[in-house]
């Protein structure tokens, strides 16, 4: 039954190419390149097995037609959580990869050790670096993956959860964050990716040359201002003036930064 379901998935993915993504303000984002962010959570006693499977899948996938990047990451301080970052020339190249026999075998081998569904999310670039311009990671590189869920009315002006409804609103704040963070010491990559099938959901992908650089970034005034504004309060205020006021967040989820180390590329 499992092989049948995987086969059905392959057929659907092969025949369905993600069209270009249109945002609520009319902006159209191209699916070339196409990014994929996949979350994998496995049993604690399956860490070594999973790491080996991801390394094998990386070695095969990076040689496929249309692949631009393929990175396997392991979460720091929670080693049974993994992320796969992929970049492909377009959605069709990625669909061919998803339907390949080695990808089907990879999914089948993972299935018995998963304790949460294999969570694969297709993306297009909102504020993304050309994959060919991103340096390779190494043992010191810190990756940060953050899921951003902007409440739809707060993506573009007017955004009523900000002190200034004229914005910048959710999307603008994220784009500004990427642009400013790229100038911070030690930054190797700072990308904002938008989910193809749910454009108010985004993934922020960061690379830093080491842990010290990543921590120094956290306390930069522009990063702190971003966190305040995303929470619907004045930039660099840190707290709301009214202690009884419940923060009027622009997001539907926590700003949950997760740090990872590189295991394959």
Phi, psi and omega in degrees: 000319181299316179296324179297314180297319178296323178294320177298317178302315182299318181296317180295314183294323182293326185266358182240106175264134180290124178287171175301148187260125178257128179274169185296336179270006179094353177296134178250125181255129182287150175268014176238107004279168175251132177250147175233132173241122183238130178257131182231123179236123187234168177299150184300330181272007181246016184296310182296319179299316181294317179301318179296319179296318180294320178297318179294317179295322178297312184301322180282316188291325185291346178263002180282154178301131176089356180281135179251324176206150175207110185233134174256132183235148176238133184291137178283133180071006172207075194292351178267010174251132182229158173225140171248127176253124179236149170224132183230156182302325178196178183294328181293320178298321180289324178296321178296319177297316182297331182270000184289156181295324182288330176288320176298320179294322178298313180296319181296321180291328180285327191309315184295338185257355179289140170246003171218155182301148173297112193252095185251125186235117178281142183224159165239166185273127171266312174216082190234144177281146172305124183307328180290345180265355180275127180292161175286146176278172176214191185296337181268346186293134174254123174260140175235126179241125181228129174271126178245124181242095182275127177301126190311315180294346183261006180287322186225155180300145356279141178243110191279355178267006177253153174303328177243102182300342180288350176094190009293143180267198190308306181297317179297320178299317180293318179296316178298322178299315179298314184295320181284323184292331179297340179270355181285144183304130175090358180284133178250336182195138173212100187241142171249117180249139180253133179295131183298324187261001181202081194293349175270002175253133184224159174238128176262123182244120180240148169228133179232148185292336175196175185294325180296318179297318181295320179291322178296324177300323185300329185255011173295142182305322181289327177290317179296322178296320178300314181298319178297311184295325176296331178276359177082023178237169182299140179301136177064021175271328177080322179223158176281142181302327180260109184295343179271356185275130176281128183304133184264070186302147174273354183248154178263006180214165175297149169278088193255087180286128180241128183263143185223159171245157181279134174241341179200147176200000000 
